[in-house]
């Protein structure tokens, strides 16, 4: 079936390094993708999004890359900080019955070592 | 502006009991949804609503009911709790932009 998934369940980095979190999606009709950050005990929080007519979008210390050819999405975090430690989810909007409710992948846990 | 609020924060139920998880938003968003999150898994959609009076099923609707009588509130009802419903439940809203805003979650333990 259609799914959104992540390649790595856990990513450990040193403070100051750049982090790259990957995501694969299988529905070629998806036209909108979102990255969320979830800190322990909290709900997911929007980080950055990208539409399918773009291949790159930058925010503050974060960049999302979209490769529609291989149906791959990545989140790059520059100069990773301890406060970036969290679980990161990618989600795709499939237009569920016209309502654009996103479908989430399983998440990658990012651990930042001081 | 409280955003999305959920009550209770924690709940312990016995198998067979019923309860209602509350979700309220003050952003005047049309779209509201309920997700459950289990360890090592992403969020799975239970039910959603595109406006007052309109609800629809998500991926895992069995054992749950919803209603949407107002724009602000979207309660989730467990009809007869089962241990398999032990989870963390998140309510989310979305306006005309596609960004969803999540509540803080309700942790439910069914014994």
Interface residues (C-beta under 8 A of the other chain):
Chain A: X4 X9 X32 X34 X41 X42 X43 X44 X45 X46 X49 X89 X93 X96 X97 X99 X100 X101 X102 X103 X104 X105 X106 X107
Chain B: X4 X31 X33 X35 X40 X41 X42 X43 X44 X45 X48 X50 X56 X58 X90 X92 X94 X98 X99 X100 X101 X102 X103 X104 X105
